[in-house]
Amino acid sequence: MAKQARGSASRRTTAADDARLGDIARPEDFALDGTPLISYLWMLSDLPEGDAVGFAICRGLLAPFGADLALVYAVGPDGETLDLVASYGMGPRESAVYSRVTTDMHLPGVETFRLGTEKWLTKDQVADGYPLAAPFFRAWKSRGDFAFLPLRHRGAPIGFMVLAFARPVERSWHLRATIDALLSATVLWLLAYSALRGTVRSHLTETPPLGLTARQREVLVLMREGRSNREIADLLGFSGATIKADITALGQMLGASGRAEILERARIAGL
């Protein structure tokens, strides 16, 4: 009888938890298997290349949820730049995503890093609200959600993670627990990676932080004043072809076409 009573109490507690978490979050719906996390931690202990970390995320822990992209950015010694140190799912890294960003850029991952709060966005929300990210996320094949997750150690921000899913994500108890475990494990890896950064081989292409050249900034200011290409060229002392190339580059950077859209996206991006 005592055993039955304890069993009934346990079932009542589970039912209460289910009601609180919602129908999609019933723990008994999932077969919890610690093997992927154990394997991931084992990989981290050997300080693998960044691609191996991303592979472990997308083909291990988060594979059941449809994850097909993982990026990990780590803050640099200056506290102002964030370097891409782990990735999976993109193809050629240098042509698919920014390998370095700065903490003042208008990007969802950077805001996650600065504020310490995660963001869940659709591709359209990223493209509409973050012009600097628009070209990459518009081209990305995923049809699901994007998660931007802060990486913190003892309350201090040390980087951020980007996850993309092939389909819309149903929030669940299992997903939350998996992501929390994943973030903890990645922080451990990132601390070790940062400590040994000088000795760990990296395939990263060293590129400067995304930003405008001095001339592009001047062109943008004059565009806001309503100046024509010819007027801008005369004022700055360059050919019309050079100014046109600068405007084209601004459009590509912001994922915009036409002067009006370039100016609007530049405004949103804080440029």
C-alpha positions as CSV (number, residue, x, y, z in Angstrom):
1,M,0.0,0.0,0.0
2,A,2.8,2.4,0.9
3,K,4.5,1.7,-2.5
4,Q,1.2,2.4,-4.3
5,A,0.7,5.6,-2.3
6,R,4.2,6.8,-3.2
7,G,3.5,5.9,-6.8
8,S,0.2,7.8,-6.9
9,A,1.9,10.9,-5.3
10,S,4.7,10.7,-7.9
11,R,2.1,10.5,-10.7
12,R,0.2,13.5,-9.2
13,T,3.4,15.5,-9.1
14,T,4.1,14.6,-12.8
15,A,0.6,15.6,-13.8
16,A,1.0,19.0,-12.0
17,D,4.3,19.5,-13.8
18,D,2.7,18.7,-17.1
19,A,0.0,21.2,-16.6
20,R,2.5,23.9,-15.8
21,L,4.7,23.1,-18.7
22,G,2.0,22.5,-21.3
23,D,1.1,19.4,-23.3
24,I,4.2,19.5,-25.5
25,A,6.5,19.3,-22.5
26,R,5.6,15.9,-21.0
27,P,8.9,14.4,-19.9
28,E,7.5,10.9,-20.5
29,D,7.2,11.7,-24.2
30,F,11.0,11.7,-24.5
31,A,13.5,9.0,-24.0
32,L,16.2,10.9,-22.1
33,D,19.6,9.5,-23.2
34,G,22.8,11.0,-21.7
35,T,25.0,9.5,-24.3
36,P,25.1,12.5,-26.7
37,L,26.0,14.9,-23.9
38,I,28.7,12.5,-22.5
39,S,30.2,12.2,-26.0
40,Y,30.1,15.9,-26.4
41,L,31.9,16.5,-23.1
42,W,34.5,13.9,-24.1
43,M,35.1,15.8,-27.3
44,L,35.5,19.0,-25.4
45,S,38.1,17.5,-23.1
46,D,40.3,17.0,-26.1
47,L,39.9,20.6,-27.3
48,P,38.8,19.7,-30.9
49,E,38.7,22.1,-33.8
50,G,35.6,24.3,-33.8
51,D,33.9,22.3,-36.6
52,A,33.9,19.2,-34.4
53,V,32.1,21.2,-31.7
54,G,29.5,22.3,-34.1
55,F,29.1,18.8,-35.5
56,A,28.5,17.5,-32.0
57,I,25.8,20.0,-31.4
58,C,23.9,19.5,-34.7
59,R,24.4,15.8,-35.1
60,G,24.3,14.9,-31.5
61,L,22.4,16.9,-28.8
62,L,20.1,18.9,-31.0
63,A,19.6,16.6,-34.0
64,P,16.1,15.4,-32.8
65,F,15.0,19.0,-32.9
66,G,16.2,19.7,-36.4
67,A,19.2,21.8,-35.7
68,D,21.4,22.2,-38.8
69,L,23.6,25.2,-38.0
70,A,25.7,26.0,-34.9
71,L,28.0,29.0,-34.5
72,V,30.0,29.9,-31.4
73,Y,31.6,33.3,-31.0
74,A,34.1,34.2,-28.2
75,V,34.9,37.6,-26.9
76,G,38.5,38.7,-27.6
77,P,41.1,40.0,-25.1
78,D,40.1,43.6,-26.0
79,G,36.5,43.0,-25.0
80,E,35.3,44.7,-28.2
81,T,35.5,42.0,-30.8
82,L,33.9,38.5,-31.0
83,D,35.6,35.8,-33.1
84,L,33.9,32.8,-34.7
85,V,35.6,29.8,-33.0
86,A,33.2,27.0,-33.7
87,S,30.9,26.2,-36.6
88,Y,29.0,23.6,-38.4
89,G,26.6,23.4,-41.3
90,M,27.6,26.4,-43.4
91,G,30.0,25.2,-46.1
92,P,33.0,27.5,-46.7
93,R,33.1,29.5,-43.5
94,E,34.8,32.7,-44.9
95,S,32.1,33.1,-47.5
96,A,29.1,32.2,-45.4
97,V,29.3,34.2,-42.2
98,Y,31.2,37.0,-40.5
99,S,34.3,35.5,-38.9
100,R,34.6,38.5,-36.6
101,V,32.1,41.0,-35.3
102,T,32.3,44.0,-32.9
103,T,30.3,44.6,-29.8
104,D,28.7,47.8,-31.2
105,M,27.2,46.1,-34.3
106,H,23.4,45.8,-34.7
107,L,23.2,42.0,-34.8
108,P,20.9,39.7,-32.8
109,G,23.9,37.6,-31.5
110,V,25.8,40.7,-30.4
111,E,22.7,42.0,-28.6
112,T,22.4,38.7,-26.9
113,F,26.0,39.0,-25.8
114,R,25.6,42.6,-24.5
115,L,22.3,42.1,-22.7
116,G,22.8,38.5,-21.6
117,T,19.3,37.5,-22.7
118,E,18.5,34.9,-25.4
119,K,16.5,35.7,-28.6
120,W,14.4,33.3,-30.7
121,L,13.6,34.7,-34.1
122,T,12.3,33.5,-37.5
123,K,14.4,34.1,-40.6
124,D,12.0,37.0,-41.6
125,Q,12.4,38.7,-38.2
126,V,16.1,38.5,-38.5
127,A,16.1,39.9,-42.1
128,D,13.7,42.7,-41.3
129,G,15.1,43.8,-38.0
130,Y,18.9,43.3,-38.5
131,P,20.1,44.6,-41.9
132,L,23.7,43.6,-41.3
133,A,22.6,40.0,-40.8
134,A,20.1,40.0,-43.6
135,P,22.2,38.7,-46.5
136,F,23.4,35.6,-44.7
137,F,20.1,34.7,-43.0
138,R,18.1,35.4,-46.2
139,A,20.3,33.0,-48.1
140,W,20.4,30.3,-45.4
141,K,18.3,27.2,-46.3
142,S,16.7,26.7,-42.9
143,R,13.0,27.2,-42.7
144,G,12.7,27.1,-38.9
145,D,13.7,29.3,-36.0
146,F,17.0,30.9,-35.1
147,A,18.2,30.9,-31.5
148,F,20.8,33.4,-30.2
149,L,22.1,32.3,-26.8
150,P,24.4,34.1,-24.4
151,L,27.5,32.3,-23.1
152,R,28.4,33.5,-19.6
153,H,30.8,32.5,-16.9
154,R,30.3,33.7,-13.3
155,G,27.9,36.3,-14.6
156,A,30.4,37.7,-17.1
157,P,29.6,37.5,-20.9
158,I,32.3,35.4,-22.8
159,G,30.5,34.9,-26.1
160,F,27.3,33.8,-27.8
161,M,25.9,30.9,-29.7
162,V,23.7,30.9,-32.8
163,L,21.5,27.9,-33.6
164,A,19.4,27.4,-36.7
165,F,16.7,24.8,-37.1
166,A,15.3,23.2,-40.3
167,R,11.7,23.6,-39.1
168,P,9.8,25.8,-36.6
169,V,10.7,24.8,-33.0
170,E,8.2,23.5,-30.5
171,R,9.4,24.7,-27.1
172,S,9.5,21.9,-24.6
173,W,10.9,20.8,-21.3
174,H,13.3,18.5,-23.2
175,L,14.6,21.2,-25.5
176,R,15.1,23.6,-22.6
177,A,17.0,21.0,-20.6
178,T,19.1,20.1,-23.6
179,I,20.0,23.7,-24.4
180,D,21.0,24.4,-20.8
181,A,23.3,21.4,-20.8
182,L,24.7,22.4,-24.1
183,L,25.4,25.9,-23.0
184,S,27.1,24.7,-19.8
185,A,29.3,22.3,-21.8
186,T,30.2,24.9,-24.4
187,V,31.2,27.4,-21.7
188,L,33.6,24.8,-20.3
189,W,35.0,24.2,-23.8
190,L,35.3,27.9,-24.5
191,L,37.2,28.6,-21.3
192,A,39.7,26.0,-22.1
193,Y,39.9,27.1,-25.7
194,S,40.5,30.7,-24.7
195,A,43.2,29.7,-22.3
196,L,45.1,27.8,-25.0
197,R,44.1,29.9,-28.0
198,G,47.7,30.6,-28.9
199,T,48.5,26.9,-29.2
200,V,45.2,25.6,-30.8
201,R,45.3,25.4,-34.5
202,S,42.5,27.2,-36.2
203,H,41.1,27.3,-39.7
204,L,39.6,30.7,-39.3
205,T,40.2,33.2,-42.0
206,E,41.4,36.4,-40.3
207,T,39.2,39.2,-41.6
208,P,38.7,42.6,-40.1
209,P,35.4,43.4,-38.3
210,L,32.6,44.3,-40.6
211,G,32.4,48.1,-41.0
212,L,32.4,50.9,-43.4
213,T,35.4,52.5,-44.9
214,A,35.9,56.2,-44.2
215,R,34.8,57.0,-47.8
216,Q,31.7,54.8,-47.5
217,R,30.7,56.7,-44.4
218,E,31.1,60.0,-46.2
219,V,29.1,58.7,-49.1
220,L,26.3,57.6,-46.7
221,V,26.2,61.0,-45.0
222,L,25.9,62.7,-48.4
223,M,23.3,60.2,-49.5
224,R,21.2,61.2,-46.5
225,E,21.5,64.9,-47.6
226,G,19.9,63.9,-50.9
227,R,23.0,64.3,-53.0
228,S,23.2,62.7,-56.4
229,N,26.1,60.3,-57.4
230,R,27.7,63.1,-59.5
231,E,27.5,65.6,-56.6
232,I,29.0,63.1,-54.2
233,A,31.8,62.3,-56.6
234,D,32.6,66.1,-57.1
235,L,32.5,66.8,-53.4
236,L,34.8,63.9,-52.4
237,G,37.0,64.1,-55.5
238,F,36.4,60.6,-56.9
239,S,35.0,59.3,-60.1
240,G,31.3,58.6,-60.5
241,A,32.2,54.9,-61.0
242,T,33.9,54.8,-57.6
243,I,31.0,56.3,-55.8
244,K,28.6,53.9,-57.6
245,A,30.8,51.0,-56.5
246,D,30.7,52.3,-52.9
247,I,26.9,52.5,-53.0
248,T,26.6,49.0,-54.4
249,A,28.9,47.7,-51.6
250,L,26.7,49.4,-49.0
251,G,23.6,47.7,-50.5
252,Q,25.3,44.3,-50.5
253,M,26.4,44.8,-46.9
254,L,22.9,45.7,-45.8
255,G,21.0,43.4,-48.0
256,A,19.3,46.3,-49.6
257,S,18.7,47.6,-53.1
258,G,18.0,51.2,-54.1
259,R,18.9,54.4,-52.2
260,A,15.8,54.5,-50.0
261,E,16.2,50.9,-48.7
262,I,20.0,51.4,-48.1
263,L,19.3,54.5,-46.0
264,E,16.5,52.9,-44.0
265,R,18.6,49.8,-43.3
266,A,21.6,51.8,-42.4
267,R,19.5,53.8,-40.0
268,I,18.2,50.5,-38.3
269,A,21.7,49.2,-38.2
270,G,23.0,52.4,-36.4
271,L,25.4,53.3,-39.2
